[in-house]
Amino acid sequence: MQQETHKTMTRLAVSTTNDYLTLDGEPFFYLADTAWMAFGSLTVDEWARYLAHRRMQGFNTLQISILPVTHDTSMSDANTDPFLPDANGGWDFSAYNPAYFDKAEIMVEMAVEAGFLPVLGVLWCCYVPDTRCSKNSPIASAMPFDAVVPYATYAAQRFKRFDPAFFVSGDTQFESPDEERYYMAALQAVKVVCPDALLTMHLTPNGELSRAFVDAIDFYMYQSGHHVERQDSTLHFGGEVRSLSGQAARGQQRTALRRPWPRRQPKPFRRL
């Protein structure tokens, strides 16, 4: 679905001093909610209610996976598939489902018009062979490598008009030998279509980037994780690149009330 006009937020950028984000040249506090599975799981009406509620709560950014997070959701006939079926009933990764992406565009447009910055995930780890995510997926979600660039190009073209930022990977910890080439291929493909978009990666709390990715991304998005005991691990992340937390601790909030927090906390954004 391609429309010529839309209301948009100005593109996200890094400050000239390399230590905070800006929107329309003004300092921007990145307060994001994660709606990973919104495109495939929610109706447009449900999405409208969600946007109104999150806006009321003060969020200004939404992090959404373009493709379903197959290993960590309830797959059913109610979900819309992003790819058309192949001869064996699986997904044909070269045949994009226009209904899925048309609806996704409508949802991003609604989010932008409601005042949210879209930050879109390109390739969750369930789409890479031999990761824990693809191994635990209820459907065959590992994408062949030759499908990565065409898909990433298609996705970037679909959403380019909304001036999104992109996180190229999802829940990444580089456990598979294929991950680096998959994510780098996707990153480079998105960069060709959206050369001015900010690019990052969504890592697990113990994920570490190679030098190639440190040099390729615009800021480091760390995940504090879901366990109170691991919060101090973020002290060791992102020392060389601009950094922010893309997913704060939430899995053990109730337990956290009975346990001391680490004495030191990382700065939300660090100089390059």
N, C-alpha and C positions, 0 to 999 in steps of 0.2 A: 504494500500500500504506500503510495508516494503522494503526498500533498505538498503544495508549493509554499504555503505559509503556515506559520505557527508562532505562538508566543514562546519565547525562549529566555532562559537565564543566560547571562554572559558566560563564556567559557572559563572554566577553572584554570588558574595559572599558579606558578610558584613565584613568590616575591623576589624582587631584585637582590635582596639580602639572603635569599635561600633558606629562610628559617620560618616561613609561614605561607599559607595559601591566600590567594586573592580571587575575588570575583568582581568583575568590572573595575579592577584597580583598587578595590577596597579590601582590607583584611577580612578573611572568611573563616569562621569557626565551623569546622567540619563535624556536624552532628548527624550521624547516619543511623538509620534503621536497616536491618537486613531483611529483605523480602525475597530470599533466594529463589523460591519456586513460584513466584506470583504469576508469571506468564502462562504456565501450564495448568495451574491449580485453581486460580480465582476467576470468577466471572467479572465482566466489566462493572456490573453493579456492586459486587463485593469490593472491587478495587476502589470504586468511588468512595465507599464508606470508609475503607482503610485509609485513603488519602486524607479525608476530612479529619479522621481521628488522629493520625500522626501529625498533621499540621497543627491541630489544637494542642498537641503535646510539645510542640516546638521543634520538631525535626526539620532539617533543611536539605537532607541528602538521603537517597535511597540506593542501597546496594542490591542488585538483582542479577542472578545468573541468567544469561540469555537462554541456555539450555537447561532442562530439568536436572536436578541433582539426584540421579537415579538410585544411588545406593542408600540414600538417607531420606526417603519419602515413601508414601504409600501409593504405588502405581496402580491405577484402575482405569476402567473405561471412561471415567469422568475426566481424566487428564487428556489434554490435547498434545499430540505428539509433534515434535518439531520436524521430523523426517517422515517421508512416505514409506510404506512397507516394501521390503524386497520380496523376492520369490519365495523365500523361506519363512516369511512372517516377521522377520526382524526389521531393523531400520536400514534403509538405503541412504547412506550418508552423503550421497551426491544428489538426492532428490528432496529439496526443501519443501515443507508443507506450507503453502501460502496462507492458509487459514491461521496457522500458529503465528507466523511472523506478522501478518496483518493485524491480528489482535494485539500482539506485543507492541507494535508501533502505536496503536491507539492508546494502550496503557501508558507508554512512555510520554506520549503527547499530553495525556491527562495529568501525569505527574508534573511535567514541566509547567503546564498552565496553572497548576496548584501551587507553584513556587518551589518545587524540589529540583535539586541537581541529580540527574541520573548517573550512577556509576555502575557500569555493566560488565558482568563476568563473561569471558569469551569461552574458556575451555576448563571446566571443572575436572578434577583429577580422575573422575569416573570415565572420562573419554580418552584416557591414555592407557595403553596396555600395561598389565602387570603392576598396577598400583593396588593398594588395599581397596580403593573405591571401586575400580572396575571389577575386581575379583568378587566383591560383595554385592554387585549390582544384580537385581533380579532379571534384568534384560541384558542382552549383549550390547554394552554401551561403548566398548573400546573402538575408537575410530581408526580406520587405516590412515597411515601417515599421509598418503597422497590426497586425502580428503580435507586435511587441516587447512591449507592455504585457501582453497576455494570456499570453504565454509567461513573462515575468519574474514575473508574479503566480502563475502555476501552479507554477513552480519554487520560489519562496519558500514557498508553501503546503506543498509536498511536504517541504521540509527544515526548516521552522520549528521543529519539535519538538526538533531536535538543537542548538538555540542556536548556529548557525554564525555566523562572520563571512563577508562576501561581498566579492570583488573584482569590480566590475561589468564591467570591460573586460579584454581580454587582448591583450598585445603591441601596445598602442595607441601610435600616434605622430601621430594627427590629420592624416593625409594626405588623407582624403576629406571633402568638405563635409557628408556625412551623419553623421559620427561623433558630433559633439556631441549632436545631437538623439536619436540612437539610445541612446547611453549615459545621457543624462540621463533619458530616458523609462524605461529599465530601472532606473536608480537610484531614481527616485521610486516606481516600482511596488513594488520590494523594500521600500522604506522604509515603505510603507503596510501591508504584511503583517508586516514584522519591524521595528517602530519602534525597538527597543532594540539591534538588531544593529549591530556596527561595519561600516562600508562603506569600501572603498578602491578603487583601480584599479591594474591591472598594466600598466605602461607599458614601452615599449622604452627603452634607455638615452638616446635623444635625444627622448623624448616629453615634452611640457610641457603642464601643465594651464592652462586658462583660469580666470579669477576665479570663474566660476560653479561649477566643480568644486572648486576650492580651498575654497570656502565650504560645499560639500555633503558632502565626505568627512570621515571621522573621523581618518584618518592617511594619510600619503603613502607609498606602497610604491614604492621605486625598484628598478630592475634594473641591477645592475652590468654585465651583459652578458657575452659570451663571449670578449672580446678583451682582452688585457693592456693594449694601448695606450689603451683608453678608460676605464680605471678612474678617472682623475682627473675625469671628467665628473660623477661623483656629488657632487663638492664644490660644484657649482652648483645642485643639486636640493634641493627641500624646505626652503628657508630660512625659509618663512613658516608651515609646518605641521609637525605631529608626523610624523616620518619613520622608516622602517626599511627595510632591504634585504630584498626578497622573493625574490631570486634572485641569489646570489653568482656571481662569475666562476668558470667551470669549463671553458669550451671549450678554453682553451690552458694548462691547468695545467702540462703537461710543459714547454712553452715558457717558462712563467713562471719556472721554476727557473733559467733562464739569463739572465733579464732583471731589472733593478732595478725594484722597485715604486715608485710615486709616494711622495714623502716624507710627504705629508699624507694622512690618511684621514678620511673623514667620520664624525662621531659616529653611532652606530646609531639614536639617537632624539633629536629636537630639540624644544625647547620651542616652544609656539605663541606 
